[in-house]
């Protein structure tokens, strides 16, 4: 999923997919020897090498089975499925829509257990892909597109002055160097 301060399987634990015979999408290939790792300030003290696939990250460890994370991955994969038919601007817009989805994904025992000290109406705000609460929540969305030719489009949407009605979007494009 694109970089996101917060973030498909609803109900139950989500397991990482086993490696398959080949990548489902061309961008999942590691034929060039590229390696992607995950490392955080919690969990395993060593970087984890990721196999080709789609992963979700929220304000917890990679692939924490929160319903909002699984729902966000589902929305992301739906956009990816149609991405070849979309102009770049439409693709970025749809990905930003995914990152700004405020639909609460409840009940979610994992979030409820973590937030026992909060009252239920506030907890429902934390259970969405995009969190909008006073003094806490999603403040930046980042979309990074890399095409087969190494053209990178980096789009970042940031909240201005802690005002959820005011946003600024910046896009930078460049070529990867080999």
MARTI-120319 format. One record per residue (C-alpha): residue number from 1; residue in three letters; x negated, y negated, z. Coordinates in Angstrom, 1 decimal. Example, Ala and Ser with C-alpha at 12.3 -4.5 7.8 and 13.67 -1.06 7.14 Angstrom:
REM residues 2
+-----+-----+--------+--------+--------+
|   i |  aa |     xx |     yy |     zz |
+-----+-----+--------+--------+--------+
|   1 | ALA |  -12.3 |    4.5 |    7.8 |
|   2 | SER |  -13.7 |    1.1 |    7.1 |
+-----+-----+--------+--------+--------+
REM end
This chain:
REM residues 178
+-----+-----+--------+--------+--------+
|   i |  aa |     xx |     yy |     zz |
+-----+-----+--------+--------+--------+
|   1 | UNK |    0.0 |    0.0 |    0.0 |
|   2 | UNK |   -1.2 |   -3.5 |   -0.6 |
|   3 | UNK |   -2.9 |   -5.3 |    2.3 |
|   4 | UNK |   -0.4 |   -6.4 |    4.8 |
|   5 | UNK |   -0.5 |   -7.5 |    8.3 |
|   6 | UNK |    2.5 |   -5.3 |    9.1 |
|   7 | UNK |    3.9 |   -3.0 |    7.0 |
|   8 | UNK |    8.4 |    7.4 |    3.0 |
|   9 | UNK |    9.4 |    9.9 |    4.9 |
|  10 | UNK |   12.1 |    8.8 |    7.3 |
|  11 | UNK |   12.9 |   11.0 |   10.2 |
|  12 | UNK |   10.1 |   13.0 |   11.7 |
|  13 | UNK |    6.3 |   13.0 |   11.5 |
|  14 | UNK |    4.7 |   12.2 |    8.2 |
|  15 | UNK |    1.8 |   14.3 |    7.0 |
|  16 | UNK |   -0.9 |   13.3 |    4.6 |
|  17 | UNK |   -0.4 |   15.0 |    1.3 |
|  18 | UNK |   -2.9 |   17.8 |    0.5 |
|  19 | UNK |   -5.3 |   17.1 |   -2.3 |
|  20 | UNK |   -3.9 |   18.2 |   -5.6 |
|  21 | UNK |   -5.6 |   19.6 |   -8.7 |
|  22 | UNK |   -5.8 |   16.1 |  -10.3 |
|  23 | UNK |   -4.8 |   12.5 |   -9.6 |
|  24 | UNK |   -1.1 |   11.7 |  -10.2 |
|  25 | UNK |   -2.1 |    8.2 |  -11.5 |
|  26 | UNK |   -5.2 |    7.2 |  -13.4 |
|  27 | UNK |   -6.2 |    4.7 |  -10.7 |
|  28 | UNK |   -6.4 |    7.6 |   -8.2 |
|  29 | UNK |   -9.5 |    9.0 |   -9.9 |
|  30 | UNK |  -12.9 |    9.1 |   -8.2 |
|  31 | UNK |  -14.6 |   10.1 |  -11.4 |
|  32 | UNK |  -17.0 |    7.2 |  -11.1 |
|  33 | UNK |  -18.1 |    8.3 |   -7.7 |
|  34 | UNK |  -16.1 |    5.6 |   -5.9 |
|  35 | UNK |  -15.3 |    6.5 |   -2.3 |
|  36 | UNK |  -12.6 |    4.8 |   -0.2 |
|  37 | UNK |  -12.9 |    5.0 |    3.6 |
|  38 | UNK |  -10.7 |    3.9 |    6.5 |
|  39 | UNK |  -12.1 |    2.6 |    9.7 |
|  40 | UNK |  -10.4 |    0.8 |   12.5 |
|  41 | UNK |  -10.9 |   -0.4 |   16.0 |
|  42 | UNK |   -8.8 |    2.4 |   17.4 |
|  43 | UNK |   -8.8 |    6.2 |   16.7 |
|  44 | UNK |  -11.8 |    8.0 |   15.2 |
|  45 | UNK |  -15.1 |    6.2 |   15.9 |
|  46 | UNK |  -16.4 |    7.2 |   12.4 |
|  47 | UNK |  -15.1 |    6.1 |    9.0 |
|  48 | UNK |  -12.6 |    8.5 |    7.4 |
|  49 | UNK |  -13.1 |    9.3 |    3.7 |
|  50 | UNK |   -9.8 |    9.2 |    2.0 |
|  51 | UNK |   -8.8 |   11.5 |   -0.8 |
|  52 | UNK |   -6.9 |   10.0 |   -3.8 |
|  53 | UNK |   -3.4 |    9.2 |   -2.8 |
|  54 | UNK |   -1.2 |    6.5 |   -1.3 |
|  55 | UNK |   -1.6 |    5.5 |    2.4 |
|  56 | UNK |    0.3 |    3.2 |    4.7 |
|  57 | UNK |   -1.2 |    0.9 |    7.3 |
|  58 | UNK |    0.7 |   -1.1 |    9.8 |
|  59 | UNK |   -0.3 |   -2.5 |   13.3 |
|  60 | UNK |   -1.5 |    1.0 |   14.3 |
|  61 | UNK |   -3.6 |    3.7 |   12.9 |
|  62 | UNK |   -3.5 |    4.7 |    9.2 |
|  63 | UNK |   -0.4 |    6.7 |    8.5 |
|  64 | UNK |    1.2 |    6.2 |   11.9 |
|  65 | UNK |    4.6 |    7.8 |   11.2 |
|  66 | UNK |    6.7 |    4.7 |   11.9 |
|  67 | UNK |    9.9 |    4.6 |    9.8 |
|  68 | UNK |    9.1 |    1.1 |    8.6 |
|  69 | UNK |    5.7 |    2.3 |    7.3 |
|  70 | UNK |    7.3 |    5.3 |    5.5 |
|  71 | UNK |   10.0 |    3.1 |    4.1 |
|  72 | UNK |    7.5 |    0.6 |    2.9 |
|  73 | UNK |    5.5 |    3.3 |    1.1 |
|  74 | UNK |    8.7 |    4.6 |   -0.6 |
|  75 | UNK |    9.4 |    1.0 |   -1.9 |
|  76 | UNK |    5.8 |    0.6 |   -3.0 |
|  77 | UNK |    5.8 |    3.9 |   -4.9 |
|  78 | UNK |    9.1 |    3.0 |   -6.6 |
|  79 | UNK |    7.4 |   -0.2 |   -7.9 |
|  80 | UNK |    4.3 |    1.7 |   -9.0 |
|  81 | UNK |    6.5 |    4.1 |  -11.0 |
|  82 | UNK |    7.8 |    1.2 |  -13.1 |
|  83 | UNK |    4.6 |   -0.8 |  -13.0 |
|  84 | UNK |    3.4 |    0.0 |  -16.6 |
|  85 | UNK |    6.6 |   -1.5 |  -18.0 |
|  86 | UNK |    6.3 |   -4.7 |  -16.0 |
|  87 | UNK |    4.4 |   -7.9 |  -16.9 |
|  88 | UNK |    1.8 |   -8.7 |  -14.2 |
|  89 | UNK |    3.8 |  -11.6 |  -12.7 |
|  90 | UNK |    6.9 |   -9.4 |  -12.3 |
|  91 | UNK |    4.8 |   -6.6 |  -10.7 |
|  92 | UNK |    3.2 |   -9.1 |   -8.2 |
|  93 | UNK |    6.7 |  -10.4 |   -7.4 |
|  94 | UNK |    8.1 |   -6.9 |   -6.8 |
|  95 | UNK |    5.2 |   -6.0 |   -4.6 |
|  96 | UNK |    5.7 |   -9.2 |   -2.6 |
|  97 | UNK |    9.4 |   -8.2 |   -2.3 |
|  98 | UNK |    8.3 |   -4.9 |   -0.8 |
|  99 | UNK |    6.0 |   -6.7 |    1.7 |
| 100 | UNK |    8.8 |   -9.1 |    2.7 |
| 101 | UNK |   11.5 |   -6.5 |    3.3 |
| 102 | UNK |   13.3 |   -7.3 |    6.6 |
| 103 | UNK |   15.6 |   -4.3 |    6.7 |
| 104 | UNK |   15.2 |   -2.7 |   10.2 |
| 105 | UNK |   14.3 |    1.0 |   10.0 |
| 106 | UNK |   16.1 |    2.2 |   13.1 |
| 107 | UNK |   16.3 |    4.4 |   15.0 |
| 108 | UNK |   12.6 |    4.9 |   15.3 |
| 109 | UNK |   11.5 |    6.7 |   18.5 |
| 110 | UNK |    7.8 |    5.9 |   17.8 |
| 111 | UNK |    8.4 |    2.2 |   17.9 |
| 112 | UNK |   11.0 |    2.4 |   20.7 |
| 113 | UNK |    8.5 |    4.3 |   22.9 |
| 114 | UNK |    5.8 |    1.7 |   22.2 |
| 115 | UNK |    8.2 |   -1.2 |   22.9 |
| 116 | UNK |   10.1 |    0.0 |   26.0 |
| 117 | UNK |    9.5 |   -3.4 |   27.7 |
| 118 | UNK |   11.4 |   -5.2 |   24.9 |
| 119 | UNK |   15.1 |   -5.6 |   24.6 |
| 120 | UNK |   16.8 |   -3.8 |   21.7 |
| 121 | UNK |   17.7 |   -6.9 |   19.6 |
| 122 | UNK |   14.0 |   -7.9 |   19.4 |
| 123 | UNK |   12.9 |   -4.4 |   18.9 |
| 124 | UNK |   15.0 |   -4.2 |   15.7 |
| 125 | UNK |   12.9 |   -7.1 |   14.3 |
| 126 | UNK |    9.7 |   -5.1 |   14.9 |
| 127 | UNK |   11.1 |   -2.1 |   13.0 |
| 128 | UNK |   11.1 |   -3.8 |    9.6 |
| 129 | UNK |    8.3 |   -3.8 |    7.0 |
| 130 | UNK |    8.2 |   -7.6 |    7.3 |
| 131 | UNK |    8.4 |   -8.8 |   10.9 |
| 132 | UNK |    9.9 |  -12.2 |   11.6 |
| 133 | UNK |    9.9 |  -13.1 |   15.3 |
| 134 | UNK |    9.1 |  -16.3 |   17.2 |
| 135 | UNK |    5.4 |  -16.5 |   17.7 |
| 136 | UNK |    4.7 |  -13.1 |   16.1 |
| 137 | UNK |    5.1 |  -11.5 |   12.7 |
| 138 | UNK |    4.0 |  -11.3 |    9.1 |
| 139 | UNK |    2.1 |  -14.4 |    8.2 |
| 140 | UNK |    0.2 |  -13.3 |    5.0 |
| 141 | UNK |    0.8 |  -10.9 |    2.2 |
| 142 | UNK |   -2.0 |   -9.8 |   -0.1 |
| 143 | UNK |   -1.6 |   -8.1 |   -3.5 |
| 144 | UNK |   -4.7 |   -6.8 |   -5.3 |
| 145 | UNK |   -4.3 |   -5.5 |   -8.8 |
| 146 | UNK |   -7.2 |   -3.9 |  -10.8 |
| 147 | UNK |   -6.6 |   -2.8 |  -14.3 |
| 148 | UNK |   -8.5 |   -0.1 |  -16.3 |
| 149 | UNK |  -10.8 |   -2.8 |  -17.8 |
| 150 | UNK |  -11.9 |   -4.0 |  -14.3 |
| 151 | UNK |   -9.7 |   -7.2 |  -14.4 |
| 152 | UNK |   -8.8 |   -8.1 |  -10.9 |
| 153 | UNK |   -5.8 |  -10.2 |   -9.9 |
| 154 | UNK |   -5.9 |  -11.2 |   -6.2 |
| 155 | UNK |   -2.7 |  -12.8 |   -5.0 |
| 156 | UNK |   -2.2 |  -14.0 |   -1.4 |
| 157 | UNK |    1.0 |  -15.5 |    0.0 |
| 158 | UNK |    0.6 |  -17.3 |    3.4 |
| 159 | UNK |    3.0 |  -18.9 |    5.8 |
| 160 | UNK |    2.4 |  -22.6 |    6.3 |
| 161 | UNK |    2.4 |  -24.1 |    9.8 |
| 162 | UNK |    4.1 |  -21.0 |   11.4 |
| 163 | UNK |    7.2 |  -21.9 |    9.5 |
| 164 | UNK |    8.8 |  -18.8 |    7.9 |
| 165 | UNK |   10.6 |  -21.1 |    5.3 |
| 166 | UNK |    7.3 |  -22.5 |    4.0 |
| 167 | UNK |    4.9 |  -20.4 |    2.0 |
| 168 | UNK |    1.9 |  -21.0 |   -0.3 |
| 169 | UNK |    0.8 |  -18.5 |   -2.9 |
| 170 | UNK |   -2.7 |  -18.5 |   -4.5 |
| 171 | UNK |   -3.9 |  -16.3 |   -7.3 |
| 172 | UNK |   -7.5 |  -15.6 |   -8.3 |
| 173 | UNK |   -8.5 |  -13.6 |  -11.3 |
| 174 | UNK |  -12.0 |  -12.1 |  -12.1 |
| 175 | UNK |  -13.7 |   -9.2 |  -13.6 |
| 176 | UNK |  -15.4 |   -6.5 |  -11.6 |
| 177 | UNK |  -19.1 |   -6.3 |  -12.2 |
| 178 | UNK |  -20.7 |   -2.9 |  -12.8 |
+-----+-----+--------+--------+--------+
REM end
